[in-house]
């Protein structure tokens, strides 16, 4: 919100308070009614207010009591990740001291990384493995099997379901915020154009996130972790409580691959895409909300070998329609290198069907930069590159 045009915050409150006071004064000044019957003595001797129902007052199913009980159970499984000069959050994955967090939390951390447990203990941590593309990393602390581990629910939550975020925003350890699941299968605005395939298929929540929340837990009403918080859109973008979490099913899949083979396989198509714009839509004579426009094809990559050309508009993969580049990236998360996909593209006003055999995504340093001003690599900590594509995005 423009601070020069901020409405007076106290007026609604003053109006409401004045209305209440006026109502009370009017009630107190109301003249006596001579016809009003005398009060019943039995009622007069009765207690003025019934005693509250203890069962209802202590009902753990009530909203506040439910959140408090949930936090008591889950908060010990969430830690602060100390990476001087910054700080993030993490979730205990198993009792032996394996902790999951975001890769971007550990950037520039070197060997000087420690973990603060909910009970105040500080433990040295070692990076076991990490995957930049999924933004998931694993830390190990010496725990002797007695740490409280979180329970991860690999089923996606329902939109509108309760969501509680626990982490260390701005270094404030064991901070709890609550809201709901605002949406599923989200992508962070601008991320797809910048070539960040991990930031798709996300859970959106209005539980408040801030810098330092990254790697913390997004928990459902049963106390299970449904996601690992990764980013939020800041108020400067006129956003109010728009945060994102990597779904637990993605987290568990990545963690298990890291533990088994030390790396994660990512299917690779070998194209750079941008969303359809009105100008491109008019030039190509296609719908303005249809498909991802291919602006560059990696030489000898899977798409190149299948016949994909710059200027093609990818409108479908297998039986799934494609509305924007994020849809393609999300589809790639569900397949593996070596899989064959049927791709539908528009070229010269005609739809063509191409068969693509996916490759394995090369290391980030081996991928050619995106054309023009697109920046494929997320910067450290706040995921906020200098280019305007992601200048409104904040990492959490």
N, C-alpha and C positions, 0 to 999 in steps of 0.2 A: 504494500500500500504506500502511495506517495505520502511521505511524512508532512508535506506542506498542505495536504488536504485531509488531515485526520479529523474525523468528527469528534465533538466533545464527548468524552467517554462517560461523564457523570450525569448527563441530562436524563437518559432513560431511568437511571437508578433514582435520581431525585424525584422524577415524576412518579415512579412506582412507590417510593417511600411516602411522598406527599399524599398519594391516593390512599394508602393504608392508614396514615394518621388521620386523614379526613374522615374515612369510614369509621374509625374508632371514636372520633370526636362526635360524629353524628349519632352513633349508637349511644354514647354516654349522655348526650344532651336530649335524647328523645324523651318527651313528656310522659309522665306516668299515665297509664290507662286505668281509670277508676273501675272499669268493668273486669279488669284482669283478675282471675281467680287466685285465692290464696294458695301458696304452695302446699302440696301434700306433705303432712308431717313425716310419713314413712319415707317419702323420697328425700325430704330435707335431712333426715338422719342417715341417709345412704351416703357412702363415700362419693365425693364429687366426681372423681375420675376413676374409671375401672383400671385395675392393675394391668400392665401390659402382659401379654401372653409370653412367658419365658421361652416356650418352644419356638415361637415366631421370632423373638428377639435374637435367639441364638442360632437361628436356622442357617446352616452353612450354605444353603442353596441361594440365599439372598445375594444380590449382585456384589455388594461390597465385601461381605463375609466370604463369598466365593473367591474373589480375587485375592484377598488376604491369605486365605488358606492355600491357594495355588502358589502364591509367592513363597510362603513358608516352605513348600515342598520343592519348588523348582530353583529358587534363587541360589542355593548352594552348588548347583551344577553349572552356574555361569561365573566366569572369571574375568578379571581385567588383564589385558595383555600390555605389558609395559615395554615400549620400544623407544627409548630416549631419542629425540626429545618429545615424541608423541605417545599416544596411548590408544588402544582399541579394546575390543572385547573378544571373548571366546566361550566355547561350550565344551564341557568335559564329555568326551566321547566314550571312554571306558574307564573302569576303576583303576587301571594301571597307569593312568596319567596321560593318556592320549587326549589332546585338545584340538578341536577344529576351530579355525578362524578364517578371516579373509586374507588372501595373498597380499592385497594392497596395504593391509595393516602392517606387514612386516618389511615393507620397502625401506631400505637404508637402515635396517635394524642391526645388521651385522650379527655378531655373536652376543651382543649385549641385550638379550631378551629375557624377561622374567614374567612371572605370572602371579597375580594377587588373587588368592582364594577368597570366597565370601566370608570366611572366618578370620581373615586378616593375615594369614600366612603368606609369605613371599617365597617363591620357588624359582630357581633358575630353569630356563626352558631352552630346548634345542629344536631347531627346525628339522623335522623328519622328512617331509616332502611337501611340494606345493605345485599347483597348476594355475598358471596365469590366466588361461582362457576361461576357466570356470570360476576363478577368483576364490579358490579354496586352498587352504594350507593346513598342515598338521604340525603341532608342537608336542614335545614329550617332556614331562617333568617326572622326577623321582617320587613315586607315590606308594609303592608296595601294595597296590591293589585295594586301597581303602578310600579312594575318592568317590564321592557321589556322582554317578554318571547319569546323563540325561537320557530320556526315552524319546526316540525320533519316530514320528508318525509319517510313513511314506505316502499315505493317502492325502490328496489335496483337500484342504478345508473348503467348506461351503462359503460362498460370498454372503456376507452379513454375519458370519460366525464371529464370536468373541475372539479377540487377539490381544495378547499381552506381550510387550517388548521389555526385555531385561538386558541391561548392559551397563556400560560406563561412559555415557555421553559427557564430553568436556572433562573427563577425569572424575566424574562423580560416580563412584563405584556403587553397584547394587541399586541402580536407578530403575524404577518400574513405571512404565506408561501403558495405558490401556485404550483399546479402541475395537475396531472390527476389521475383518477382511474386506477390503474395498473392491478387489478385483483379482482375477487370475489370468495367467498367461500374458502378463504385461511385459513390455520392453521399456527400457529407459529412453526418454526422448533424445534423439540424436545419436544413440549408441550404435545402432545398426549402420548408419552412414559412416561412422568412424571405424567400423570393422571390429567391434567388440562382441563376438558371438555369445559370450557368457551371459551378458545382461539381457537375456530374453527368457520367456517362460517364467517370469517372476510373479511372486505374490505381492499385491499392493495392499497396504494397510494405512489406516489413519492413526495408529498408535505412534505418538511423536518420536521421531528419531533425530539425532544430532551428531556432529562429528564425535567420534569415539564409540558410537553405537555399533559400528561395523564389527561383524563377527559374533555379535550377541544373539540371543535366542528370541524367536517369535513363537509364542506358546499358545496353544488352544485352551479351551475351558476345562479339559481333562488333565492338563499339566504336561502334555506331550509337546515336543518341539516340532512345529510344522515348517519352520524355515530358519535360515541364518540371515540376519539383517545385513544389508550390503550398501544401501544408498538412500538418499532422499532428495527431494526437490526443495530448494530453499525458499523462504518467504519473498526474497527479491524477485522471484519469478511469479509473484502473486499466487503462490501455492500455499495451501493450508493443510498441513499434516498429510503429505503424500510421500510415503516411504515404500521401500521395496525390500523383499527378502528372497533369497535363493531357496526354492522348495526343498524340503527334507529328502525327498526321493532323489533329487539331483545331488544333494550333499552326500548321502549314503553311497550312491553309485560312485562318485568321485573318490570318496575316502577309501572304499574297498579296492578300487583300482590302484590307488596310490600305495596301499598296504601290500597288495599282491605283487605288483610289477614295478612300482616306483614311479609310474607315469600314467597319464590318461590318454586314451586314444580319442581323437576328434576327427569325425568325417570332414573331408575337405572338397569343396566344389571348385574353387579357384576363380572366383569372380569378385568384382567390386560392384556394389549396387547403390543406388540412391532412390528415394521415394519418387513417385510420380508427382510432377509439378504441373500447374496449368499450362505453362508454356510448352513443356515436353508433351503433355497430353494432346495439345492442339497440333503440334508438329507430327506426332506419331498417329494421330487420329484414334486414340484409345480413351477409355473412361478415365477421369481424373483420379478415381480412387482404386484403380486396378493395377496390381502387380508391382514388381520391383524392376527398375530400369538398370540394365547392365551397362556400366560405363567403362569397364576394363576387364579383360579376360587374361588370366595367367597363361603365358605361352607354355604349351605342352601339358597344361594341367587337365584335370578331368573334364571341365566344361569345354575347354578348347578342343580336346579330342572328340567330344560329343557333337561339336559343331556350333556351340553357342558363340554369338558374335556381339561386339559392342553395339548398343542400340536395341538389342532384343529386350522384350519385356516379359519377365517370367510371371506367368499368371496362374500356374498350377504345378504341383508336384504330386505325382500319383493321383489320388482322389481328392486331395486337399487344394482348395483355392488359395491363391496368394494375393493378399491385398497390399503388402509392403515388404521391404527387405527383411524386417524382423520375422515375418512368417517363414521365410526361407531358412533363416538362421535357427529358428525354433525347430523346424523339421529336421535339420541336420543333427540336432541334439538327440533325436530318437533313432538314428541309424548309425552304422559303423563303417569304417573304411572297408572297401571291397564290395559294399552293397550296390546293387544296380537300381536306379530310380528312373521312372518315366517323367520327363519334364515337359511342360507345355509352355511355349513361348509365342509371343506375337512378333512378327517380322513383316514389314511392308504391308501391314493390314491383314495378314493371314496368320492363322494359328498353325504352328508346327509342333510336332511331337518328336522329342529327342531322348535317346537312351544314354544315361550317364552312369559310369562306374566310378564311384567315389574313391578318392584317395585319402591318405592320412595327412592331416594338417601339419605343415612344416613348422619348425620353431619360429617364433615371432621375428627373430632377426633375419630369417631367410625369406620372409615375405616382402615383396616389393611394396614401396609406399603407395598409398592410394593416390589417385590423380588430384590435381588442383589443390584445394585447401583441406582435404579430408585427412584426418590424423588417425591411423589405425591403432595407435598404442595409447592406453590409458596412462596418465601420469601418476606419480605416487600419491598415496594417502587420500586425496580428496577426489580422485578420478576426474579432475577438471582441467582439460587441456587448454592451451592458450587460444586455439582456434575457436571460432564462434559456434561450431557445431555442438559443443558440449559446455559452453561457457556458463550455462545456468545450472549445471548438474553439480550436486555436492555428494561426495562419498560420506558414508556415515561411520 
